[in-house]
């Protein structure tokens, strides 16, 4: 089985157009979340992280999400020597929940097909290998990186470009409103007085490869991961954190990594009462209650299908900079079980990071990245 | 990869390993799904709250479980569920969006929770108490083999001992499900 590397991360979000710029903005305590008037179902003001200026390298008839994906993938590829032409050994995986949902809002079913979005992207970047769309709700991004790992490890592909995106749309905004899951202020994950989710939009990209030499900068070890299901409820998190607990323990056992080896956890942390409580239970059960953790959703909002890729990109920046970012917006700790939520940015050597995600449909994911560069 | 059994639901009929088990000419998919539910002697009231995509996948997997004794021999996290389709959840997406776009906008939470393709995997996990790996792929109709390739990957890496894998697609009343129980060939 091949060794698997991960590098060349990008983030396109309201906070910047590169991973480094996004990380720097977080370090300066910036958040993309702001009040937007009139965007609710009945014209309510809602807090979202929305791009003011979407990258526009492509013709202006191109959908917003494709513009964001293209800018994200191009920046990631610039950080590699990867040749796409005549190379069937490069796969492309898109992680998204709703894709170009704005096409459906305008009445085009074909335009909203997720396979069309990845095929359009593949053509635009001159990619000739296998394409795939992974759509498992809010674990899509993490699950896509896990799939990429397994494809490279088993030699199904030599390199996999994993890119994730979702946009803030009337469709998703009204939907989360209907579930009473939207916070009427910027989301404050893991805070005692948290009030719900803020939605966000972003695209993120990472490159997974069997060859360290394709990366211009440092690449890291991708140790793989696992997914699981709660077998409990389609839209409510399990009170026992069963699925997340299983995903974490499977991931650690498979990688031969112990809880003591983990320096930092990038948790899911949506900001809803039940989700964050569920995570606190699962981390306690897994023996990770003292491990520093954050949710990045106070900076970016919940970017749905992009979240896993975006947050792994931020984890890679954390490895590059040896500074863990605080959990934006937390005033007072207050989950059902105690966990070690970062209230300040902490500079310390970071070698091993656990990334977790949970989503509707009861799905959960966990994966590990590690810096073994001396 | 070894196929233990395959269930196909299409054209108002249910097939096991290519052989027709049940057929019921119905005026629409929902009526046929209800007939199939009765044929399979299911008692699961939650079924009637599901969207059409979830009903389709749910029925296919229930039929598969009824016809493969082997499936009960696996521990609760040894079975993966890997599905693919073309239409994602677009059928329910349209229904949800029609409410929001109406003159008097209505956002239905009961519809919104089904606007993700993998919800059917959640319904199946709850029904059979399966805690294993989940993957939902959205693919072009000529790329169905990607589903089996991904299932094979989970078997090869040892993440799953068996996999319920296949195509579950529903859009505007047109439906097709073909799911199989697969496992590694015996050594």
Interface residues (C-beta under 8 A of the other chain):
Chain A: X41 X42 X97 X98 X99 X101 X104 X105 X109 X112 X113 X114 X115 X119 X130 X132 X133 X134 X135 X136 X137 X143 X147 X150 X151 X153 X154 X156 X170 X171 X174 X175 X177 X178 X179 X226 X227 X228 X229 X230 X231 X232 X233 X234 X235 X242 X243 X246 X250 X254 X359 X360 X361 X362 X363
Chain B: X76 X77 X81 X86 X87 X88 X90 X93 X94 X96 X97 X100 X101 X105 X107 X108 X109 X112 X113 X115 X116 X117 X118 X119 X120 X121 X122 X123 X125 X126 X128 X129 X130 X131 X132 X133 X134 X135 X136 X137 X138 X139 X140 X143 X146 X149 X150 X153 X154 X156 X157 X159 X171
